[in-house]
Amino acid sequence: MNLVFDFGAVLFKWKPAELLAQTFAQEASTPQAAAAMAHALFGHADWHSFDRGTVAMDDVVQRSAARLGLDVARVEALMQHIGGHLAPISGTVNLLRQLHAQRLAGADLKLYYLSNMPAPYARRLQELHDFLQCFDGGVFSGDVHWIKPEPQIYQLLQSRYGLEPARTVFIDDLKHNVHAAEQQGWSGIHFQSPEQLELELVARNLYEKRL
């Protein structure tokens, strides 16, 4: 079987409103203001273009600062350091390590990733975290110019590694990304917590929990 992991909010903490509240204490002084700013910044087409690797970071900084009336230097500092702020989710990382150990012990299992991730952040995560070596391969959106839930990015991962749809399970925190995988013939797990994911994998006989 093939297990395919998303990164943000599955393997790495992604809390954009909290990040903006730290960087723009005055402009994002309340949870509501921080959430609105996060949506305006990370939900915009400029960010999506950065995600898919068709717009450079410098351009996103300039466009976002002008559009939102923010200080350019602070927007640049924010975006330069996002990769380092993506802290691992320990429960999921531990589960990944145990799955990898079972694979090395002979389990019929391979591990992949499929993440919407700008290339600079992808490279930074690969530099910082040795547990990413547990994966047999994967695709970052910033490297291939497609983003989830576009079908092409799922198809690219599938063709690159010869994955059989009926033997592939996709794990993501966003339901529409899971649904897009299911439309390719994959199975899906809507991630809510490491504990919930572990129970799902045990129920599907994909993980043997250690006592």
Protein Blocks (a to p, Z undefined) as FASTA:
>chain_A
ZZdddfehplpccdfklmmmmmmmmlmmbfklmmmmmmmmmmpmklmmmmnopacfklmm
mmmmmmnopafklmmmmmmmmmmmmccdfklmmmmmmmmmmmmnopacdddddddddfkl
mmmmmmmmmklmmpgbdcdfklnopacfbfklmmmmmmmnopafklcccddfbfklmmmm
mmnopacdddfbfklmmmmmmmnopaccdZZ
